[in-house]
Amino acid sequence: MSELLGTAAAAQIRDRFTQSSSPEEAIRDIQRDYGLDILPGMDAIYMLLDLSGCKRAELHSACLDALNQAAVARIQSPEFGVQEFEQVFRRSLSYISIPELQSIPMTLLKKFASHIDQDVLDTLKQNLEVFEQCPVNVKQHIWKQDESFFQEQILQMLNMYHYDDDLQEIAMNLRPDSYQDVLSTRRSHPIVIKLMEIINGDPKLYFMVLETIRIVFQSSPFPSLCSIRVDLLMNYHEKDNTDIITMDECHRLIWSLDTCVRTQNMDDAIIEKIKECFDDVTNGTPLYTDFAIVLMDPVISNFLSACIMRWLRNNVHDDAPENLEQLINYSSKLLNLAEHAPFAARTEKKIPRVDKDLKEYWKSLCKLMLLENKSKATIKPVDSETQSIMLAKSDIARKVFAEYVIDRTIEGDIASLQRLLPFIVETLPNPASTTTTTNDNSNNAAYEYTYESFIYTFINILMKKWLVECVMDDKWKSTIFNNFLIHVARWNTRVHKQVVILLMKYFVGGVKHQRLLGEKIGLIAEWADRLCQQGCKDEKYIHELHEVYQRLLTLSESTFDGQFRIAPPSVLTFLENYS
């Protein structure tokens, strides 16, 4: 007679009821055959409980909980040894897929993990829902045995982490309000916490996770992988887990860079600590590549870029440190490692030296800085050519230039923005021209990511500080929308979406935007129409684009009782065609 458990029992019970003359007879037969006879007096107790309003399901559930608790307490007691385990374990496995009874076999697994036979471990892997509920010590035993199985699970988590919208926005924000909040949010992310639970302080599993990250990074060098690698180490640093931090050779480098990001400061003392990390580490070795991956973490590479920009500006304003050239050169070297991390991970070859043309580029950028807030100033042709060439070929130049343009945007220096933004438009990468080599694909991805991050941050600053100027001031209108935003929206669908979100902000400002909308609603409608007509519409993101345009129209209808409702023809056609 088979056990009356799980989904298989449903067919048995159905057959019993079909073959019996009445439901009562089927129930009595099942109780008799499975030793479930009602104890003397139970009928009366059932009647009393029924009259008191206690449901049978609640009663049976409470009894089951009590039995589970008693069984678990017995298993956990010192008196319950290996002999008792061997007597009941195999029988308890019948319950392992049933949530209400799962605690018994799981408690046995946890207490007697070293006595579990291999066939049982193999069976546990086959049902991921059951495996997820297994005790950590059993999971660890299975993971260490089967690295491929382990990597499959970690890969799913890395994928979820990478495509987390909130994390992507954090990574792309070049000027967060609080770096401390950024790091705290990243390091308390559910996926990071889950990885910490999987590792559970075990050095072998920690390095198995790092190895999985390296393997994924070789083919998909996402910045998110660099972030999670840094955050795992820093979480164990905060926990003072010496077993892990003393074995991870990137610990000193990550710790030093983390201090820089938190304090937004990089001085001679910190640079010397970072330099010490590279002592006896040879270019082309796995550890050197690991260092490059760490430096590719967006919060670190953005910090280094911002440092170079600040030092150059200080130089222009005669407030530069004495060792300015040394500071810039070393930070450029670190950014060069970050730029070539995908190449090093994929090829195991040496990272090329820093582009020698960067020194001349810094001089050219300083000349542009001398023109700040001067509306009639023009850029010399030689400097214009230098900017165009270097922004097209060097991610270091792009990162520092982006930081400088963000700085000018925060200050509201529209004269400088008139001169600087055209360089971004001129050097936008063309995804359609991407070559077939993996190296070029990686370079192009970094190229796009740098400019996307800049544009995302740029639009955020406009929404916080310069919404009014963008529609009321002729110079801002032409510089920001006509000569920049409409062009970058043609380039990239995600950027197109961000510009729509910018337009939405005009309808959520309450009373302070009422006069603005009254005067400029026609202009906003015209911009929305042009944007939808000319903007990029990649099928991959078409649903998101459809959603933000729909929200834009809905907001216009609901703001001030719809008196500022817009209905741009191109938007209406787009929404209709993709509904």
MIZAKOL-463112 format. One record per residue (C-alpha): x, y, z; chain; residue number from 1. Coordinates in nm, 4 decimals, decimal comma. Layout:
N
        x        y        z chain resi
        X        Y        Z     A  NUM
...
REM end
This chain:
579
        x        y        z chain resi
   0,0000   0,0000   0,0000     A    1
   0,1537   0,3298  -0,1089     A    2
   0,1787   0,6323   0,1204     A    3
  -0,1075   0,8784   0,1053     A    4
   0,1101   1,1834   0,0308     A    5
   0,1588   1,4505  -0,2322     A    6
   0,0014   1,4883  -0,5739     A    7
  -0,0020   1,1104  -0,6333     A    8
  -0,2404   1,0709  -0,3400     A    9
  -0,5053   1,2795  -0,5160     A   10
  -0,5679   1,0043  -0,7729     A   11
  -0,5825   0,7379  -0,5011     A   12
  -0,8358   0,9322  -0,2977     A   13
  -1,0442   1,0040  -0,6060     A   14
  -1,0520   0,6315  -0,6917     A   15
  -1,1563   0,5454  -0,3359     A   16
  -1,4510   0,7826  -0,3492     A   17
  -1,5511   0,6602  -0,6976     A   18
  -1,5479   0,2932  -0,5934     A   19
  -1,7300   0,3417  -0,2603     A   20
  -2,1058   0,3501  -0,2163     A   21
  -2,0887   0,6738  -0,0159     A   22
  -1,8342   0,9404   0,0841     A   23
  -1,8602   0,8289   0,4485     A   24
  -1,7647   0,4734   0,3535     A   25
  -1,4613   0,5974   0,1532     A   26
  -1,3446   0,8069   0,4463     A   27
  -1,3823   0,5133   0,6908     A   28
  -1,1885   0,2839   0,4542     A   29
  -0,9025   0,5341   0,4216     A   30
  -0,8913   0,5829   0,8013     A   31
  -0,8849   0,2065   0,8585     A   32
  -0,6217   0,1264   0,5948     A   33
  -0,3857   0,4050   0,6983     A   34
  -0,4278   0,3806   1,0751     A   35
  -0,6249   0,7028   1,0967     A   36
  -0,9115   0,5648   1,3065     A   37
  -1,0756   0,8316   1,5172     A   38
  -0,9945   0,8010   1,8859     A   39
  -1,2777   0,7304   2,1297     A   40
  -1,4696   1,0500   2,2053     A   41
  -1,3401   1,2405   1,9024     A   42
  -1,6847   1,2543   1,7420     A   43
  -1,8158   1,4409   2,0427     A   44
  -1,5144   1,6729   2,0472     A   45
  -1,5635   1,7503   1,6780     A   46
  -1,9278   1,8365   1,7413     A   47
  -1,8348   2,0650   2,0315     A   48
  -1,5710   2,2432   1,8236     A   49
  -1,8114   2,2757   1,5308     A   50
  -2,0666   2,4383   1,7596     A   51
  -1,8022   2,6783   1,8952     A   52
  -1,7272   2,7985   1,5411     A   53
  -1,3849   2,6336   1,5072     A   54
  -1,3296   2,5174   1,1545     A   55
  -1,2062   2,1613   1,0983     A   56
  -0,9258   2,2902   0,8710     A   57
  -0,7990   2,5195   1,1480     A   58
  -0,8091   2,2356   1,3997     A   59
  -0,6237   1,9937   1,1742     A   60
  -0,3684   2,2589   1,0798     A   61
  -0,3003   2,3307   1,4490     A   62
  -0,2597   1,9598   1,5195     A   63
  -0,0201   1,9247   1,2269     A   64
   0,1858   2,2192   1,3518     A   65
   0,2035   2,0671   1,6974     A   66
   0,3144   1,7316   1,5571     A   67
   0,5771   1,9000   1,3403     A   68
   0,7120   2,0951   1,6352     A   69
   0,7249   1,7857   1,8516     A   70
   0,9030   1,5861   1,5793     A   71
   1,1559   1,8640   1,5147     A   72
   1,2230   1,9012   1,8901     A   73
   1,2811   1,5272   1,9160     A   74
   1,5238   1,5280   1,6192     A   75
   1,7156   1,8219   1,7642     A   76
   1,7485   1,6614   2,1064     A   77
   2,0853   1,5048   2,2049     A   78
   1,9173   1,1670   2,2465     A   79
   1,8317   1,1488   1,8756     A   80
   2,1464   1,0009   1,7209     A   81
   2,2697   0,8474   1,3979     A   82
   2,0934   0,5184   1,4626     A   83
   1,7547   0,6892   1,4935     A   84
   1,8370   0,9017   1,1885     A   85
   1,9029   0,5949   0,9750     A   86
   1,5728   0,4439   1,0834     A   87
   1,3526   0,7363   0,9798     A   88
   1,5373   0,9483   0,7209     A   89
   1,4519   0,7567   0,4034     A   90
   1,0865   0,7404   0,5043     A   91
   1,0796   1,1146   0,5785     A   92
   1,1969   1,1957   0,2233     A   93
   0,8414   1,1227   0,1053     A   94
   0,7391   1,4452   0,2804     A   95
   1,0128   1,6695   0,1452     A   96
   0,8063   1,8152  -0,1413     A   97
   0,5094   1,8895   0,0857     A   98
   0,5516   2,2319   0,2493     A   99
   0,3351   2,1405   0,5511     A  100
   0,5577   1,8394   0,6329     A  101
   0,8911   1,9644   0,5016     A  102
   1,0331   2,0701   0,8369     A  103
   1,0922   1,7099   0,9468     A  104
   1,3218   1,5930   0,6612     A  105
   1,4899   1,9359   0,6504     A  106
   1,5735   1,9168   1,0217     A  107
   1,7186   1,5690   0,9668     A  108
   1,9257   1,6987   0,6731     A  109
   2,0632   1,9860   0,8766     A  110
   2,1632   1,7789   1,1798     A  111
   2,3043   1,4822   0,9889     A  112
   2,4453   1,6492   0,6754     A  113
   2,7636   1,4415   0,6856     A  114
   2,5609   1,1184   0,6782     A  115
   2,3562   1,1954   0,3651     A  116
   2,4126   0,9498   0,0794     A  117
   2,5127   1,0772  -0,2637     A  118
   2,1930   0,9597  -0,4325     A  119
   1,9914   1,1787  -0,1944     A  120
   2,2129   1,4820  -0,2687     A  121
   2,1645   1,4229  -0,6415     A  122
   1,7871   1,4015  -0,5951     A  123
   1,7777   1,7295  -0,4035     A  124
   1,9427   1,9101  -0,6970     A  125
   1,6735   1,7918  -0,9359     A  126
   1,3959   1,9862  -0,7619     A  127
   1,5062   2,3491  -0,7272     A  128
   1,2049   2,4428  -0,5131     A  129
   1,3015   2,1743  -0,2617     A  130
   1,6716   2,2604  -0,2903     A  131
   1,5967   2,6259  -0,2089     A  132
   1,4477   2,5142   0,1251     A  133
   1,7419   2,2923   0,2173     A  134
   1,9646   2,3876   0,5129     A  135
   2,2680   2,5993   0,4231     A  136
   2,5174   2,3316   0,5271     A  137
   2,3562   2,0811   0,2886     A  138
   2,3500   2,3337   0,0043     A  139
   2,7146   2,4152   0,0635     A  140
   2,8064   2,0477   0,0497     A  141
   2,6248   2,0110  -0,2845     A  142
   2,7719   2,3328  -0,4288     A  143
   3,1264   2,2334  -0,3432     A  144
   3,0706   1,8966  -0,5074     A  145
   2,9158   2,0323  -0,8267     A  146
   3,0621   2,3648  -0,9367     A  147
   2,8604   2,3697  -1,2603     A  148
   2,5352   2,3457  -1,0644     A  149
   2,6615   2,6210  -0,8351     A  150
   2,7540   2,8481  -1,1248     A  151
   2,4107   2,8026  -1,2855     A  152
   2,2465   2,9309  -0,9688     A  153
   2,4891   3,2219  -0,9274     A  154
   2,4498   3,3150  -1,2946     A  155
   2,0730   3,3575  -1,2506     A  156
   2,1327   3,5901  -0,9571     A  157
   2,3946   3,7955  -1,1425     A  158
   2,1511   3,8335  -1,4298     A  159
   1,8760   3,9572  -1,1976     A  160
   2,1207   4,1997  -1,0354     A  161
   2,2347   4,3405  -1,3696     A  162
   1,8815   4,4051  -1,4960     A  163
   1,7599   4,5699  -1,1773     A  164
   1,6290   4,9106  -1,2921     A  165
   1,7027   5,0861  -0,9625     A  166
   2,0625   4,9661  -0,9598     A  167
   2,1116   5,0714  -1,3208     A  168
   1,9922   5,4208  -1,2378     A  169
   2,2250   5,4388  -0,9374     A  170
   2,5195   5,3266  -1,1496     A  171
   2,4465   5,5811  -1,4235     A  172
   2,4109   5,8791  -1,1899     A  173
   2,7407   6,0673  -1,2066     A  174
   2,6395   6,3055  -0,9268     A  175
   2,4381   6,1270  -0,6566     A  176
   2,3148   6,3275  -0,3596     A  177
   2,4974   6,0946  -0,1195     A  178
   2,7732   5,8477  -0,2016     A  179
   2,7173   5,6861   0,1362     A  180
   2,3554   5,6157   0,0403     A  181
   2,4670   5,4745  -0,2958     A  182
   2,7061   5,2294  -0,1311     A  183
   2,4557   5,1346   0,1395     A  184
   2,1832   5,0703  -0,1180     A  185
   2,4122   4,8561  -0,3292     A  186
   2,5492   4,6541  -0,0399     A  187
   2,2093   4,5847   0,1126     A  188
   2,0539   4,4810  -0,2196     A  189
   1,8604   4,1511  -0,1905     A  190
   2,0865   3,9756  -0,4418     A  191
   2,4014   4,0797  -0,2538     A  192
   2,2448   3,9657   0,0741     A  193
   2,1438   3,6358  -0,0878     A  194
   2,4998   3,5806  -0,2107     A  195
   2,6258   3,6508   0,1409     A  196
   2,3868   3,3855   0,2721     A  197
   2,5083   3,1372   0,0113     A  198
   2,8726   3,2007   0,0948     A  199
   2,7958   3,2059   0,4685     A  200
   3,1520   3,3091   0,5489     A  201
   3,3036   3,0094   0,3697     A  202
   3,6225   3,1155   0,1819     A  203
   3,5899   2,8384  -0,0775     A  204
   3,2365   2,9411  -0,1729     A  205
   3,3403   3,3077  -0,1731     A  206
   3,6100   3,2388  -0,4299     A  207
   3,3732   3,0161  -0,6279     A  208
   3,1408   3,3182  -0,6554     A  209
   3,4322   3,5390  -0,7668     A  210
   3,5325   3,2809  -1,0260     A  211
   3,1767   3,2762  -1,1622     A  212
   3,1864   3,6562  -1,1884     A  213
   3,5175   3,6351  -1,3808     A  214
   3,3790   3,3762  -1,6216     A  215
   3,0669   3,5850  -1,6944     A  216
   3,2740   3,9033  -1,7251     A  217
   3,4902   3,7501  -1,9984     A  218
   3,1950   3,7344  -2,2377     A  219
   2,9667   4,0011  -2,0874     A  220
   3,1801   4,2723  -1,9245     A  221
   2,8970   4,4554  -1,7508     A  222
   2,9907   4,7231  -1,4942     A  223
   2,7361   4,5634  -1,2588     A  224
   2,9664   4,2616  -1,2228     A  225
   3,2442   4,4927  -1,1064     A  226
   3,0110   4,6519  -0,8517     A  227
   2,8939   4,3251  -0,6996     A  228
   3,2522   4,1974  -0,6786     A  229
   3,3516   4,5121  -0,4828     A  230
   3,0432   4,5062  -0,2599     A  231
   3,0821   4,1429  -0,1556     A  232
   3,4371   4,2078  -0,0373     A  233
   3,3413   4,5280   0,1469     A  234
   3,0520   4,3527   0,3216     A  235
   3,2958   4,0929   0,4546     A  236
   3,5364   4,3733   0,5434     A  237
   3,2596   4,5333   0,7529     A  238
   3,1960   4,1962   0,9169     A  239
   3,5712   4,1674   0,9846     A  240
   3,5778   3,8195   0,8327     A  241
   3,9529   3,7652   0,8372     A  242
   3,9287   3,4266   0,6660     A  243
   3,8014   3,5953   0,3500     A  244
   3,9607   3,9416   0,3526     A  245
   4,3107   3,8107   0,4179     A  246
   4,2836   3,5669   0,1264     A  247
   4,1330   3,8150  -0,1223     A  248
   4,4323   3,9896  -0,2776     A  249
   4,2110   4,2765  -0,3939     A  250
   4,1188   4,3688  -0,0373     A  251
   4,3657   4,6536   0,0162     A  252
   4,2896   4,8090  -0,3228     A  253
   3,9126   4,7905  -0,2759     A  254
   3,9352   4,9219   0,0799     A  255
   4,1527   5,2178  -0,0262     A  256
   3,9251   5,3061  -0,3176     A  257
   3,6169   5,2701  -0,0991     A  258
   3,7670   5,5245   0,1402     A  259
   3,8239   5,7618  -0,1538     A  260
   3,4638   5,7326  -0,2713     A  261
   3,3174   5,7791   0,0768     A  262
   3,5279   6,0876   0,1512     A  263
   3,5374   6,2144  -0,2102     A  264
   3,9053   6,2762  -0,1575     A  265
   4,2226   6,1402  -0,3109     A  266
   4,5506   6,2652  -0,1715     A  267
   4,9162   6,1606  -0,1733     A  268
   4,8765   5,9242   0,1216     A  269
   4,5907   5,7303  -0,0403     A  270
   4,7700   5,7188  -0,3739     A  271
   5,0731   5,5655  -0,2037     A  272
   4,8510   5,2985  -0,0470     A  273
   4,7016   5,2223  -0,3877     A  274
   5,0466   5,2048  -0,5453     A  275
   5,1562   4,9557  -0,2804     A  276
   4,8763   4,7249  -0,3917     A  277
   5,0470   4,6968  -0,7318     A  278
   5,3883   4,6066  -0,5868     A  279
   5,5041   4,2725  -0,7294     A  280
   5,1859   4,2459  -0,9439     A  281
   5,2702   4,2036  -1,3119     A  282
   5,0636   4,3329  -1,6013     A  283
   4,9036   4,0392  -1,7814     A  284
   4,8529   3,8268  -1,4693     A  285
   4,5086   3,7259  -1,3337     A  286
   4,5518   3,9499  -1,0270     A  287
   4,6299   4,2521  -1,2446     A  288
   4,3099   4,1805  -1,4378     A  289
   4,1169   4,1525  -1,1104     A  290
   4,2479   4,4981  -1,0166     A  291
   4,1237   4,6320  -1,3511     A  292
   3,7788   4,4804  -1,2933     A  293
   3,7612   4,6491  -0,9526     A  294
   3,8530   4,9855  -1,1062     A  295
   3,5752   4,9447  -1,3652     A  296
   3,3114   4,9685  -1,0909     A  297
   3,1163   5,2816  -1,2008     A  298
   3,1288   5,4513  -0,8621     A  299
   3,5094   5,4146  -0,8612     A  300
   3,5785   5,5091  -1,2238     A  301
   3,3395   5,8064  -1,1964     A  302
   3,5206   5,9227  -0,8832     A  303
   3,8594   5,9076  -1,0575     A  304
   3,7210   6,0984  -1,3568     A  305
   3,5733   6,3661  -1,1302     A  306
   3,9084   6,3995  -0,9516     A  307
   4,0919   6,4668  -1,2779     A  308
   3,8290   6,7230  -1,3770     A  309
   3,8580   6,9044  -1,0418     A  310
   4,2373   6,9105  -1,0559     A  311
   4,2310   7,0546  -1,4077     A  312
   3,9878   7,3262  -1,3005     A  313
   4,2019   7,4045  -0,9963     A  314
   4,4984   7,4365  -1,2299     A  315
   4,3093   7,6861  -1,4453     A  316
   4,2169   7,8905  -1,1391     A  317
   4,5717   7,8822  -0,9938     A  318
   4,4697   7,6580  -0,7068     A  319
   4,6373   7,3387  -0,8216     A  320
   4,8383   7,1064  -0,5947     A  321
   5,2140   7,1033  -0,6480     A  322
   5,2065   6,7432  -0,7715     A  323
   4,9192   6,8048  -1,0146     A  324
   5,0805   6,6197  -1,3034     A  325
   5,1560   6,3168  -1,0872     A  326
   4,7972   6,3043  -0,9545     A  327
   4,6455   6,3275  -1,3025     A  328
   4,8869   6,0791  -1,4572     A  329
   4,8281   5,8165  -1,1893     A  330
   4,4512   5,8568  -1,1959     A  331
   4,4651   5,8276  -1,5751     A  332
   4,6601   5,5046  -1,5366     A  333
   4,3910   5,3624  -1,3077     A  334
   4,1181   5,4656  -1,5504     A  335
   4,3172   5,3047  -1,8312     A  336
   4,3079   4,9741  -1,6414     A  337
   3,9323   5,0093  -1,6014     A  338
   3,8878   5,0853  -1,9723     A  339
   4,0826   4,7739  -2,0735     A  340
   3,9452   4,5348  -1,8096     A  341
   3,7225   4,3532  -2,0645     A  342
   4,0201   4,3090  -2,3005     A  343
   4,2444   4,1756  -2,0223     A  344
   3,9804   3,9358  -1,8885     A  345
   3,9037   3,7955  -2,2326     A  346
   4,2562   3,7654  -2,3753     A  347
   4,4763   3,7317  -2,0627     A  348
   4,7134   3,9729  -2,2380     A  349
   4,8853   4,2834  -2,1047     A  350
   4,6851   4,6030  -2,0766     A  351
   4,8180   4,8716  -2,3133     A  352
   4,9814   5,1853  -2,1791     A  353
   4,7862   5,5070  -2,1303     A  354
   4,7241   5,6937  -2,4562     A  355
   5,0091   5,9439  -2,4827     A  356
   4,7750   6,1939  -2,6510     A  357
   4,5889   6,2427  -2,3225     A  358
   4,8500   6,4899  -2,1984     A  359
   4,7766   6,7216  -2,4893     A  360
   4,4062   6,6631  -2,4393     A  361
   4,4245   6,7880  -2,0802     A  362
   4,5868   7,1078  -2,2044     A  363
   4,3138   7,1529  -2,4630     A  364
   4,0415   7,0946  -2,2027     A  365
   4,2018   7,3533  -1,9743     A  366
   4,1752   7,6067  -2,2569     A  367
   3,8016   7,5385  -2,2740     A  368
   3,7797   7,5908  -1,8990     A  369
   3,9313   7,9356  -1,9393     A  370
   3,6231   8,0325  -2,1421     A  371
   3,3711   7,9590  -1,8661     A  372
   3,0738   8,1990  -1,8476     A  373
   3,1996   8,3960  -2,1490     A  374
   2,9107   8,4155  -2,3934     A  375
   3,1070   8,5580  -2,6870     A  376
   3,4144   8,3347  -2,6565     A  377
   3,4888   8,0765  -2,9254     A  378
   3,6965   7,7605  -2,9270     A  379
   4,0068   7,7640  -3,1448     A  380
   3,9941   7,5176  -3,4370     A  381
   4,2963   7,3243  -3,3084     A  382
   4,1283   7,2673  -2,9696     A  383
   3,7990   7,1791  -3,1358     A  384
   3,9771   6,9164  -3,3447     A  385
   4,1568   6,7776  -3,0384     A  386
   3,8282   6,7413  -2,8511     A  387
   3,6566   6,5640  -3,1390     A  388
   3,9427   6,3223  -3,1986     A  389
   3,9979   6,2297  -2,8339     A  390
   3,6297   6,1987  -2,7416     A  391
   3,5864   5,9590  -3,0317     A  392
   3,8772   5,7354  -2,9327     A  393
   3,9385   5,7564  -2,5560     A  394
   3,6927   5,6565  -2,2843     A  395
   3,9115   5,8354  -2,0296     A  396
   3,8713   6,1602  -2,2236     A  397
   3,4953   6,0999  -2,2508     A  398
   3,4556   6,0363  -1,8773     A  399
   3,6461   6,3477  -1,7732     A  400
   3,4734   6,5611  -2,0373     A  401
   3,1344   6,4332  -1,9182     A  402
   3,2216   6,5269  -1,5599     A  403
   3,3153   6,8764  -1,6755     A  404
   2,9922   6,9277  -1,8702     A  405
   2,7937   6,8083  -1,5670     A  406
   2,9830   7,0602  -1,3553     A  407
   2,8914   7,3421  -1,5978     A  408
   2,5290   7,2251  -1,6029     A  409
   2,5004   7,2395  -1,2245     A  410
   2,6414   7,5931  -1,2338     A  411
   2,3961   7,6957  -1,5073     A  412
   2,6793   7,8059  -1,7367     A  413
   2,4735   7,8081  -2,0566     A  414
   2,7520   7,9838  -2,2481     A  415
   2,9863   7,6904  -2,1846     A  416
   2,7110   7,4390  -2,2593     A  417
   2,6625   7,6020  -2,5978     A  418
   3,0260   7,5249  -2,6758     A  419
   3,0526   7,1834  -2,5085     A  420
   2,7331   6,9921  -2,5901     A  421
   2,7961   6,9853  -2,9678     A  422
   3,1059   6,7719  -2,9019     A  423
   2,8833   6,5076  -2,7406     A  424
   2,6458   6,5093  -3,0374     A  425
   2,9345   6,4956  -3,2851     A  426
   3,0997   6,1959  -3,1175     A  427
   2,7937   5,9830  -3,0352     A  428
   2,8719   5,6184  -3,1144     A  429
   2,6746   5,4560  -3,3901     A  430
   2,5539   5,1088  -3,2797     A  431
   2,4870   5,0149  -3,6407     A  432
   2,8554   5,0513  -3,7217     A  433
   2,9703   4,8112  -3,4524     A  434
   3,2158   4,5610  -3,5979     A  435
   3,1912   4,1897  -3,5451     A  436
   3,4929   4,1478  -3,3185     A  437
   3,4368   4,0948  -2,9471     A  438
   3,6965   4,3563  -2,8618     A  439
   3,5170   4,6240  -3,0638     A  440
   3,1829   4,5198  -2,9166     A  441
   3,3218   4,5688  -2,5650     A  442
   3,4692   4,9056  -2,6575     A  443
   3,1444   5,0179  -2,8147     A  444
   2,9465   4,9075  -2,5067     A  445
   3,1722   5,1165  -2,2819     A  446
   3,1453   5,4080  -2,5246     A  447
   2,7649   5,3964  -2,5158     A  448
   2,7553   5,3460  -2,1384     A  449
   2,9682   5,6551  -2,0724     A  450
   2,7473   5,8789  -2,2841     A  451
   2,4234   5,7246  -2,1573     A  452
   2,5375   5,7867  -1,7997     A  453
   2,6229   6,1450  -1,8845     A  454
   2,2871   6,2112  -2,0531     A  455
   2,0936   6,0454  -1,7693     A  456
   2,2715   6,2677  -1,5146     A  457
   2,2405   6,5759  -1,7356     A  458
   1,8619   6,5329  -1,7681     A  459
   1,8261   6,4742  -1,3931     A  460
   2,0012   6,8048  -1,3248     A  461
   1,7791   6,9849  -1,5759     A  462
   1,4710   6,8456  -1,3999     A  463
   1,5968   6,9564  -1,0585     A  464
   1,7307   7,3014  -1,1471     A  465
   1,6604   7,4321  -1,4961     A  466
   1,3104   7,3294  -1,6089     A  467
   1,1879   7,6887  -1,6255     A  468
   1,4916   7,8165  -1,8150     A  469
   1,4626   7,5380  -2,0729     A  470
   1,1272   7,6747  -2,1951     A  471
   1,1411   8,0428  -2,0999     A  472
   1,4934   8,1429  -2,2059     A  473
   1,5699   8,1422  -2,5798     A  474
   1,9359   8,0551  -2,5279     A  475
   1,8479   7,7585  -2,3050     A  476
   1,5737   7,6428  -2,5445     A  477
   1,8027   7,6285  -2,8459     A  478
   2,1072   7,4928  -2,6610     A  479
   1,9322   7,2239  -2,4575     A  480
   1,6425   7,0949  -2,6666     A  481
   1,6910   7,1999  -3,0271     A  482
   2,0658   7,1461  -3,0445     A  483
   2,1130   6,8613  -2,7982     A  484
   1,8212   6,6602  -2,6555     A  485
   1,6485   6,6036  -2,9898     A  486
   1,9785   6,4752  -3,1357     A  487
   2,0617   6,2352  -2,8527     A  488
   1,7014   6,1053  -2,8566     A  489
   1,7555   6,0040  -3,2203     A  490
   2,0608   5,8067  -3,1125     A  491
   1,9246   5,5866  -2,8346     A  492
   1,5783   5,4674  -2,7245     A  493
   1,6623   5,4721  -2,3533     A  494
   1,7743   5,8330  -2,3901     A  495
   1,4552   5,9058  -2,5881     A  496
   1,2593   5,7720  -2,2896     A  497
   1,4500   5,9987  -2,0468     A  498
   1,3682   6,3080  -2,2539     A  499
   0,9978   6,2166  -2,2409     A  500
   1,0278   6,1885  -1,8625     A  501
   1,1786   6,5382  -1,8645     A  502
   0,8693   6,6701  -2,0464     A  503
   0,6465   6,4962  -1,7924     A  504
   0,8045   6,7027  -1,5146     A  505
   0,6337   7,0153  -1,6475     A  506
   0,2987   6,8655  -1,5487     A  507
   0,3885   6,7642  -1,1925     A  508
   0,5125   7,0946  -1,0520     A  509
   0,1775   7,2000  -0,9106     A  510
   0,0859   7,5680  -0,8844     A  511
   0,4428   7,6856  -0,9469     A  512
   0,4221   7,5451  -1,3020     A  513
   0,0690   7,6709  -1,3740     A  514
   0,1798   8,0012  -1,5259     A  515
   0,4621   7,8242  -1,7063     A  516
   0,2222   7,5768  -1,8662     A  517
  -0,0161   7,8559  -1,9557     A  518
   0,2503   8,0367  -2,1512     A  519
   0,4480   7,7451  -2,2947     A  520
   0,2093   7,4507  -2,3323     A  521
   0,2241   7,4895  -2,7112     A  522
   0,6024   7,4617  -2,7041     A  523
   0,5930   7,1513  -2,4836     A  524
   0,3395   6,9889  -2,7169     A  525
   0,5574   7,0771  -3,0157     A  526
   0,8635   6,9240  -2,8470     A  527
   0,6721   6,6050  -2,7658     A  528
   0,5581   6,5808  -3,1278     A  529
   0,9098   6,6300  -3,2687     A  530
   1,0581   6,3947  -3,0131     A  531
   0,8175   6,1123  -3,0950     A  532
   0,8555   6,1711  -3,4675     A  533
   1,2356   6,1774  -3,4725     A  534
   1,3417   5,9783  -3,1643     A  535
   1,4922   5,6300  -3,1804     A  536
   1,2416   5,3453  -3,1287     A  537
   1,4343   5,0246  -3,0690     A  538
   1,1917   4,7299  -3,0505     A  539
   1,3695   4,6060  -2,7358     A  540
   1,2497   4,9099  -2,5397     A  541
   0,9345   4,9993  -2,7331     A  542
   0,7046   4,8935  -2,4490     A  543
   0,8809   5,1266  -2,2024     A  544
   0,8637   5,4099  -2,4547     A  545
   0,4933   5,3476  -2,5125     A  546
   0,4368   5,3567  -2,1373     A  547
   0,6076   5,6943  -2,0779     A  548
   0,4284   5,8605  -2,3703     A  549
   0,0975   5,7307  -2,2366     A  550
   0,1827   5,8701  -1,8922     A  551
   0,2755   6,2048  -2,0485     A  552
  -0,0691   6,2395  -2,2095     A  553
  -0,2447   6,1162  -1,8958     A  554
  -0,0618   6,3721  -1,6842     A  555
  -0,1516   6,6518  -1,9241     A  556
  -0,5191   6,5504  -1,9012     A  557
  -0,5256   6,5327  -1,5209     A  558
  -0,3260   6,8478  -1,4420     A  559
  -0,5440   7,1499  -1,3565     A  560
  -0,8594   6,9687  -1,4752     A  561
  -0,7144   6,9102  -1,8218     A  562
  -0,6829   7,2753  -1,9194     A  563
  -0,3271   7,2019  -2,0381     A  564
  -0,4091   6,8788  -2,2190     A  565
  -0,1789   6,8050  -2,5128     A  566
  -0,2415   6,5741  -2,8091     A  567
   0,0704   6,5728  -3,0316     A  568
  -0,0203   6,3958  -3,3594     A  569
   0,3004   6,1860  -3,3706     A  570
   0,2456   6,0688  -3,0130     A  571
  -0,1160   5,9714  -3,0788     A  572
  -0,0148   5,7780  -3,3905     A  573
   0,2668   5,6010  -3,2032     A  574
   0,0381   5,5003  -2,9170     A  575
  -0,2255   5,3733  -3,1573     A  576
   0,0196   5,1728  -3,3681     A  577
   0,1874   5,0071  -3,0688     A  578
  -0,1178   4,9562  -2,8474     A  579
REM end
